[in-house]
């Protein structure tokens, strides 16, 4: 590392050895552009995984990765120079950073906000006539639950994307009702530039009745342009496309990283025969749409039965008093692991532990329902805004 530059209006107290970008370029004569000499497979960017279930790992993305993803996104999302993208998620995270390339490529406009303040984001979408953006589920959940959200004008929006973490169908319904634009669920990883799937409807599915179309829109989606994707059993064979059998998502394509930064051990664990093993468990239906049920590390084994935390969270999000929910497994002398829900209630809402447990038992197999519920003022989040399950587990293991 040779230079550290800061940008902004200040005033700043700069760390030793760093400079303010505006001052560094002041008075410098423009220099002519010259070819960089970079090759397709040279590293263009270095990101770090969010570390929601483990330690963050460095992920180099090549020029090939970045360019192929940018072009695929332009085609999939039909981006044009009329598009206005608001950057809400942190730009050190690919959930939002990828758009800097695609939107710039087509000549669209970028709008940024310094911090995620729901009222300010809603007002900026209205004022700047934003047409498309991507937000993580926790952000979208906060927006649709903001008092007075209906007073803003969202008529400019044509697409609202959600990505970065699974999202409950109940929250998807609220998003579609609030923004009244096309909703696309996405799934991806830092390792894949990031998109792997999008819940864009295949042409023959657009004629389905609204409720049937919603079932596809609320899924994790079908493979992103140029992505080879399979859902496989432990022996590598593909699961049945019945929407029931669970397997691990594996992928390959021009958007996949060549490996982890200076972590050959992690690279060898993640890649097999050219396929990246994502660690995400999913089902796939007859149309090729996948739906994530959990991270492999987050699956709970209670009394010998597999419980997928996302399934329980989806039920919890339908409870009228719950704003946010996270489900984890905690040690239990009888069951091995017990299902625990940690929830944040909506402002002014009330609910008891037993009420929520019974609510879940009425809507799913009883063994999947939480055996305990903790109420907290807020859930721990990563720097990118995702719910930090690893931190939750560590808290309860240490208790």
C-alpha positions in Angstrom: 0.0 0.0 0.0 1.6 3.3 -1.1 -1.2 5.9 -0.9 -4.3 6.4 1.2 -6.7 9.2 -0.1 -9.8 10.5 1.7 -12.5 12.4 -0.1 -15.4 14.6 1.1 -16.2 18.1 2.4 -14.5 17.7 5.8 -13.2 19.1 7.9 -11.0 16.0 8.5 -8.3 15.0 10.9 -6.3 12.9 8.5 -4.2 9.9 9.7 -0.4 10.3 9.2 0.8 9.7 5.7 -2.7 10.2 4.1 -4.0 13.0 1.8 -7.2 14.6 0.8 -8.1 13.6 -2.7 -9.2 17.1 -3.7 -6.0 18.6 -2.5 -3.9 15.9 -4.2 -5.2 16.6 -7.7 -5.4 20.4 -7.3 -3.1 22.1 -9.8 -2.2 18.9 -11.5 -2.2 19.0 -15.3 -4.5 16.4 -17.0 -2.5 13.4 -18.3 -3.4 11.6 -21.5 -5.1 8.2 -21.2 -2.8 5.2 -22.1 -3.5 1.5 -22.2 -3.2 -0.1 -18.7 -1.6 -3.3 -19.9 -3.9 -5.3 -17.7 -5.1 -8.7 -18.9 -8.5 -10.4 -18.6 -7.3 -12.6 -15.7 -5.4 -9.9 -13.8 -6.9 -8.9 -10.4 -9.1 -5.8 -10.7 -10.6 -5.6 -7.2 -10.2 -7.1 -3.8 -13.3 -7.5 -1.6 -13.8 -9.2 1.7 -16.7 -11.5 2.5 -19.1 -10.2 5.2 -18.2 -12.9 7.7 -21.8 -13.5 8.9 -21.1 -17.2 9.5 -17.3 -17.2 9.8 -14.2 -15.1 9.5 -14.1 -12.7 6.5 -11.9 -13.8 3.6 -10.3 -11.8 0.8 -11.8 -12.3 -2.6 -10.0 -11.1 -5.7 -12.1 -10.4 -8.7 -10.5 -10.2 -12.2 -11.2 -7.9 -15.0 -13.0 -10.8 -16.7 -15.2 -11.3 -13.6 -16.1 -7.6 -13.4 -16.8 -7.0 -17.1 -18.8 -10.2 -17.6 -21.0 -9.4 -14.6 -21.5 -5.8 -15.7 -22.7 -6.9 -19.2 -24.9 -9.6 -17.8 -26.6 -7.2 -15.4 -27.2 -4.7 -18.2 -28.9 -7.4 -20.2 -30.9 -9.0 -17.3 -32.1 -5.7 -15.8 -32.5 -3.9 -19.2 -30.4 -0.9 -18.0 -30.3 2.2 -20.1 -29.0 5.8 -19.9 -32.4 6.8 -18.4 -31.7 4.8 -15.2 -31.0 6.5 -11.9 -29.4 4.2 -9.2 -29.3 5.2 -5.6 -26.4 3.7 -3.7 -27.7 2.8 -0.2 -25.8 -0.2 0.9 -22.1 0.3 1.7 -19.9 0.5 -1.4 -17.3 -1.8 0.2 -19.9 -4.5 -0.2 -20.7 -6.0 -3.7 -24.5 -6.0 -3.0 -24.3 -2.4 -4.2 -20.8 -1.8 -5.6 -21.4 -3.9 -8.7 -23.8 -1.3 -10.0 -21.0 1.3 -10.3 -19.9 -0.5 -13.4 -23.2 -1.4 -15.1 -24.9 2.0 -14.6 -21.8 3.9 -15.7 -21.4 1.6 -18.7 -24.9 2.6 -20.0 -24.5 6.2 -19.1 -27.0 6.2 -16.2 -26.9 8.4 -13.2 -25.6 7.6 -9.7 -27.1 9.0 -6.5 -25.4 8.3 -3.1 -26.5 8.8 0.5 -24.0 9.1 3.3 -25.8 6.9 5.8 -28.9 4.7 5.9 -31.6 6.8 7.5 -35.0 5.4 6.3 -36.7 8.8 6.0 -33.8 10.3 4.1 -33.6 7.3 1.7 -37.3 7.5 0.9 -37.1 11.3 0.4 -34.1 10.9 -1.9 -35.8 8.2 -4.1 -38.7 10.7 -4.4 -36.6 13.8 -5.1 -34.0 12.2 -7.4 -36.6 10.2 -9.4 -34.7 7.0 -8.8 -35.5 4.2 -11.2 -33.7 1.1 -9.8 -31.7 0.1 -6.8 -30.6 -2.9 -4.7 -31.0 -3.1 -0.9 -30.4 -5.8 1.7 -33.5 -7.2 3.4 -32.9 -5.5 6.7 -32.9 -2.1 5.0 -36.1 -2.8 2.9 -37.9 -4.1 6.0 -37.1 -0.8 7.8 -38.3 1.2 4.8 -41.6 -0.5 4.5 -42.2 -0.1 8.2 -41.3 3.6 8.3 -44.2 5.8 9.5 -45.6 7.9 6.6 -43.9 5.8 3.9 -47.1 6.1 1.8 -46.6 9.9 1.5 -43.6 9.6 -0.8 -43.8 9.4 -4.6 -42.2 6.2 -5.9 -43.7 6.4 -9.4 -40.2 6.7 -11.0 -39.2 3.3 -9.6 -39.3 0.5 -12.2 -37.3 -2.1 -10.3 -36.5 -2.8 -6.7 -33.9 -5.5 -6.1 -33.3 -7.3 -2.9 -30.0 -9.2 -2.2 -27.3 -10.0 0.3 -29.4 -12.3 2.5 -32.6 -14.3 2.4 -35.9 -12.4 2.7 -39.2 -13.6 4.1 -42.2 -13.7 1.6 -44.2 -11.6 4.0 -41.6 -8.8 3.6 -41.6 -9.2 -0.2 -45.4 -8.6 -0.2 -45.0 -5.4 1.8 -42.2 -4.2 -0.6 -44.4 -4.8 -3.6 -47.4 -3.1 -2.0 -45.2 -0.1 -0.9 -43.2 0.6 -4.0 -45.6 -0.7 -6.7 -42.8 -1.6 -9.1 -41.2 -4.8 -10.4 -39.6 -6.7 -7.5 -36.6 -8.9 -8.2 -35.0 -11.1 -5.6 -31.4 -11.8 -6.1 -28.8 -14.2 -4.7 -25.1 -14.0 -4.9 -21.8 -14.0 -3.2 -18.7 -11.8 -3.0 -17.0 -14.8 -4.7 -19.3 -14.5 -7.8 -19.2 -10.7 -8.6 -22.0 -11.1 -7.0 -25.2 -12.3 -8.7 -25.9 -16.0 -9.2 -29.7 -15.9 -9.5 -32.5 -13.4 -10.1 -36.3 -14.0 -9.7 -37.0 -12.5 -13.1 -40.0 -14.4 -14.6 -39.4 -16.6 -17.7 -41.6 -15.3 -20.5 -44.2 -18.1 -20.3 -44.6 -17.5 -16.5 -45.7 -13.9 -17.0 -49.3 -15.0 -18.0 -49.8 -16.8 -14.6 -52.4 -15.4 -12.1 -50.8 -12.8 -9.7 -50.6 -15.2 -6.7 -48.8 -17.9 -8.8 -46.4 -15.3 -10.2 -45.7 -14.2 -6.7 -44.6 -17.7 -5.8 -41.8 -17.4 -8.3 -41.0 -13.7 -7.6 -40.4 -14.5 -3.9 -38.0 -17.4 -4.6 -34.2 -17.0 -4.8 -34.5 -17.2 -8.6 -33.3 -18.8 -11.8 -29.6 -18.7 -12.8 -28.2 -15.3 -13.7 -27.1 -14.9 -17.3 -23.9 -16.9 -18.0 -24.0 -18.8 -14.7 -23.9 -22.6 -14.6 -25.7 -23.7 -11.4 -26.6 -27.1 -9.9 -28.1 -28.1 -6.6 -26.3 -31.3 -5.5 -26.3 -34.0 -2.9 -23.3 -34.9 -0.8 -22.1 -37.4 -3.5 -22.3 -34.7 -6.2 -25.4 -35.9 -7.9 -28.2 -33.4 -8.6 -31.3 -33.3 -6.4 -34.7 -33.9 -7.8 -36.3 -30.7 -9.3 -39.3 -31.1 -7.1 -39.0 -28.1 -4.8 -38.5 -30.4 -1.8 -35.2 -32.2 -1.8 -32.5 -30.1 -0.3 -28.9 -29.9 -1.6 -26.0 -27.5 -1.9 -25.7 -24.9 -4.6 -22.6 -25.2 -6.7 -21.7 -22.8 -9.6 -19.2 -22.0 -12.3 -18.8 -19.3 -14.9 -16.9 -16.2 -15.9 -18.1 -14.3 -12.9 -16.5 -16.7 -10.3 -13.4 -15.6 -8.5 -10.2 -17.7 -9.2 -9.8 -18.3 -5.4 -9.3 -16.7 -2.0 -6.6 -14.1 -1.4 -3.6 -15.8 0.0 -5.7 -18.6 1.4 -4.9 -21.6 -0.7 -6.4 -23.9 2.0 -9.8 -22.1 1.8 -9.6 -22.2 -2.0 -9.1 -26.0 -2.1 -12.0 -26.5 0.3 -14.4 -24.3 -1.7 -13.6 -25.6 -5.3 -14.0 -29.1 -6.7 -13.6 -30.0 -10.4 -14.0 -26.3 -11.3 -17.2 -25.9 -9.3 -17.5 -23.4 -6.4 -19.3 -25.0 -3.5 -21.3 -22.1 -2.0 -22.3 -23.6 1.3 -25.9 -22.5 0.7 -28.6 -25.2 1.0 -31.5 -25.0 -1.4 -34.3 -26.7 -3.3 -34.9 -26.4 -7.1 -38.3 -26.6 -8.8 -39.3 -27.9 -12.3 -38.8 -24.5 -13.8 -35.2 -24.3 -12.6 -35.9 -21.7 -9.9 -34.0 -22.3 -6.7 -34.9 -21.3 -3.2 -32.4 -21.1 -0.4 -33.4 -22.8 2.8 -30.3 -22.1 4.9 -26.5 -21.8 5.1 -25.0 -25.2 5.7 -23.4 -23.8 8.9 -26.8 -22.4 10.1 -28.8 -25.6 9.8 -30.0 -26.8 13.2 -30.1 -30.5 14.2 -32.6 -31.0 17.0 -33.5 -34.4 18.2 -32.1 -35.9 15.0 -34.2 -33.7 12.7 -32.9 -31.0 10.4 -34.4 -27.5 10.9 -33.6 -24.7 8.5 -33.5 -21.4 10.2 -34.8 -19.4 7.2 -38.0 -21.5 7.2 -38.7 -20.6 10.9 -37.7 -16.9 10.3 -40.2 -16.8 7.4 -43.0 -17.8 9.7 -41.9 -15.3 12.4 -42.0 -12.5 9.9 -45.7 -13.1 9.4 -46.4 -12.3 13.1 -47.9 -8.8 13.2 -45.8 -7.7 16.2 -42.4 -8.8 14.9 -40.1 -6.3 13.0 -36.9 -8.5 12.8 -36.1 -12.1 13.6 -33.1 -14.4 13.7 -33.2 -18.1 14.4 -30.2 -20.0 15.7 -29.4 -23.4 17.4 -28.3 -23.4 21.0 -26.9 -26.4 23.0 -29.6 -28.4 24.7 -29.0 -31.5 27.0 -32.2 -33.3 25.7 -32.3 -32.3 22.0 -28.6 -31.7 21.2 -29.6 -28.4 19.8 -32.7 -26.4 20.5 -34.3 -23.8 18.1 -34.1 -20.3 19.6 -35.7 -17.2 18.1 -34.3 -13.8 18.8 -36.7 -11.1 17.8 -37.2 -7.3 17.7 -40.8 -6.1 18.1 -42.3 -3.3 16.2 -42.5 0.1 18.1 -45.4 -0.1 20.5 -46.1 -3.8 19.8 -46.4 -6.5 22.5 -46.0 -10.3 22.4 -45.0 -13.0 24.9 -42.6 -15.8 24.4 -45.3 -18.5 24.7 -47.6 -16.6 22.2 -44.9 -16.6 19.6 -44.0 -20.3 20.2 -47.6 -21.3 19.8 -48.0 -19.1 16.7 -45.1 -21.0 15.1 -46.4 -24.4 16.1 -49.7 -23.6 14.4 -48.0 -22.9 11.1 -45.2 -25.5 10.8 -44.2 -28.9 12.1 -44.0 -28.6 15.9 -40.4 -29.7 16.2 -39.4 -26.8 14.0 -41.0 -24.2 16.2 -38.7 -22.2 18.6 -38.3 -23.7 22.0 -37.4 -20.3 23.4 -37.8 -16.7 22.3 -35.6 -13.8 23.4 -36.7 -10.2 22.9 -34.0 -7.6 22.1 -34.0 -3.9 21.2 -31.9 -4.6 18.1 -30.1 -7.5 16.4 -26.4 -7.4 15.8 -25.4 -6.4 12.2 -22.3 -6.6 10.1 -20.8 -3.6 8.5 -22.9 -4.3 5.4 -26.1 -4.4 7.4 -26.7 -8.1 7.4 -27.9 -9.8 10.6 -24.8 -11.2 12.3 -25.7 -14.7 13.3 -22.2 -15.7 14.2 -22.2 -13.0 16.8 -25.6 -14.2 18.2 -24.4 -17.8 18.4 -21.2 -16.7 20.2 -23.3 -14.7 22.7 -25.5 -17.7 23.7 -22.6 -20.1 23.7 -20.8 -17.9 26.2 -23.8 -17.5 28.4 
